[in-house]
Amino acid sequence: MFHIALHEPRIAPNTGNIIRLVANNGCHLHLIEPMGFDLEEKKLRRAGLDYADLARVSRYPDYPAFLAAMGSRRIFALTTKGTRSYTDVAYREDDVLLFGSETAGLPAEIREALGLDHCLRIPMMPGARSLNLSNAVALVSYEAWRQCDFAGL
């Protein structure tokens, strides 16, 4: 199944919603520290409800540790700086979908290291800054899963 990675997430309810999402779509969630909250935070638990036990969640102290764990998997960064639409990719089941923090997005050095071909964007109306993180993760992860005929369902 797919891997969803959150680089330095800042808002507990967004991460809680994403935990609930991955419990339902079978993705593996990877949290890259530092985070703007504690995993025991009440807001995180409330948003994730009782789904935490059904979700696969891994934590990494930093981006290099995360990269080492991903090995040779393809990583696609979702960013407002991307040049390709997320719908233009032929996803494979072991791909990684990397999202930046709610406040800062992904650092330029990460985007540059992945290359333009691996920096994807979600189309939005002119003047709009970005979507809510959990909404963006839902859109892209379900498109990737749909392309794989909802494998594992």
Phi and psi in degrees as a GROMACS rama.xvg file:
@    title "Ramachandran Plot"
@    xaxis  label "Phi"
@    yaxis  label "Psi"
@TYPE xy
-76.5868  161.648  PHE-2
-116.431  132.075  HIS-3
-113.735  126.673  ILE-4
-119.556  133.934  ALA-5
-111.767  116.264  LEU-6
-87.465  111.308  HIS-7
50.8453  56.5139  GLU-8
-61.8822  148.437  PRO-9
-116.141  -23.0107  ARG-10
-114.744  113.241  ILE-11
-54.902  -46.8158  ALA-12
-61.6965  -32.8827  PRO-13
-62.6035  -46.8492  ASN-14
-65.0748  -38.4401  THR-15
-60.1291  -43.5376  GLY-16
-62.3217  -37.76  ASN-17
-71.2796  -34.9666  ILE-18
-60.175  -43.9861  ILE-19
-62.4685  -41.9727  ARG-20
-59.4036  -50.4726  LEU-21
-68.5253  -26.4441  VAL-22
-65.3036  -27.8131  ALA-23
-94.9621  -24.8211  ASN-24
-109.57  1.1109  ASN-25
80.7173  3.64271  GLY-26
-71.7377  159.272  CYS-27
-100.588  124.271  HIS-28
-94.5871  132.099  LEU-29
-118.971  123.274  HIS-30
-106.929  121.249  LEU-31
-104.23  119.537  ILE-32
-80.8676  163.236  GLU-33
-78.5912  150.108  PRO-34
-107.723  160.576  MET-35
-89.4813  16.6546  GLY-36
-161.499  170.398  PHE-37
-98.7018  143.087  ASP-38
-64.2755  -14.9751  LEU-39
-90.9409  0.788625  GLU-40
-59.8407  138.568  GLU-41
-57.9468  -40.5122  LYS-42
-63.5172  -35.5236  LYS-43
-68.2627  -46.5315  LEU-44
-62.4382  -41.0246  ARG-45
-62.6915  -45.5752  ARG-46
-68.2829  -35.8882  ALA-47
-83.4072  -9.12627  GLY-48
47.0116  -132.994  LEU-49
-100.19  25.6291  ASP-50
-88.6435  -11.8422  TYR-51
-57.1322  -36.0895  ALA-52
-71.767  -17.9404  ASP-53
-96.0168  -8.13075  LEU-54
-101.679  146.051  ALA-55
-95.8117  115.745  ARG-56
-129.484  129.656  VAL-57
-122.055  149.371  SER-58
-120.117  147.872  ARG-59
-133.282  140.739  TYR-60
-69.5482  -21.0021  PRO-61
-166.437  173.455  ASP-62
-63.8263  -42.88  TYR-63
-58.4501  -38.1778  PRO-64
-64.7068  -41.3003  ALA-65
-60.7568  -48.7868  PHE-66
-57.2955  -43.0828  LEU-67
-61.1973  -39.514  ALA-68
-69.6536  -28.9459  ALA-69
-77.0174  -19.8233  MET-70
59.2704  -127.788  GLY-71
-95.8468  11.6976  SER-72
-62.1113  149.649  ARG-73
-75.2615  134.008  ARG-74
-115.313  126.851  ILE-75
-114.522  124.113  PHE-76
-90.6721  132.357  ALA-77
-99.6371  119.301  LEU-78
-153.2  146.931  THR-79
-66.0063  -13.3404  THR-80
-89.1445  -2.62277  LYS-81
-67.1643  155.974  GLY-82
-107.585  -19.0546  THR-83
-106.595  146.926  ARG-84
-74.6655  146.539  SER-85
-61.9413  -19.1352  TYR-86
-83.5896  -7.17712  THR-87
-89.2241  4.53292  ASP-88
-103.29  140.069  VAL-89
-92.8134  98.4392  ALA-90
-75.0754  151.078  TYR-91
-118.859  152.927  ARG-92
-58.8515  -22.8597  GLU-93
-102.638  12.078  ASP-94
-66.544  155.636  ASP-95
-110.781  130.608  VAL-96
-109.323  110.217  LEU-97
-102.988  126.475  LEU-98
-120.714  142.128  PHE-99
-85.5065  178.283  GLY-100
-69.4624  158.667  SER-101
-64.0827  -28.9073  GLU-102
-96.0514  -28.0837  THR-103
-125.956  -10.616  ALA-104
68.6263  -158.324  GLY-105
-90.8161  138.148  LEU-106
-60.1435  147.948  PRO-107
-56.6235  -38.4043  ALA-108
-64.9564  -32.3495  GLU-109
-70.5295  -46.5567  ILE-110
-59.4848  -44.8008  ARG-111
-65.0689  -39.6756  GLU-112
-66.2181  -34.1207  ALA-113
-75.6886  -29.5586  LEU-114
90.189  153.673  GLY-115
-55.7912  -36.7776  LEU-116
-66.1845  -19.2268  ASP-117
-108.387  11.2176  HIS-118
-108.381  110.738  CYS-119
-109.752  155.68  LEU-120
-131.181  157.183  ARG-121
-100.232  124.313  ILE-122
-60.3323  138.547  PRO-123
-143.148  162.553  MET-124
-66.1404  149.031  MET-125
-56.7703  139.591  PRO-126
88.8458  -13.287  GLY-127
-79.4813  137.847  ALA-128
-79.5539  -54.5961  ARG-129
-170.738  165.99  SER-130
-88.2541  163.22  LEU-131
-59.9251  140.926  ASN-132
-55.8517  -48.1156  LEU-133
-66.4764  -32.0214  SER-134
-67.3854  -42.2914  ASN-135
-62.9577  -43.0755  ALA-136
-62.0521  -41.7707  VAL-137
-62.2961  -48.1855  ALA-138
-55.346  -54.1215  LEU-139
-72.1333  -41.7582  VAL-140
-66.0693  -36.3807  SER-141
-74.0395  -31.1416  TYR-142
-65.3443  -44.8281  GLU-143
-61.87  -43.9446  ALA-144
-65.7707  -41.0063  TRP-145
-59.8246  -42.851  ARG-146
-61.2924  -26.6954  GLN-147
-96.8275  23.9376  CYS-148
54.8477  37.0679  ASP-149
51.6189  47.8953  PHE-150
-52.3359  138.458  ALA-151
88.1688  -5.53002  GLY-152
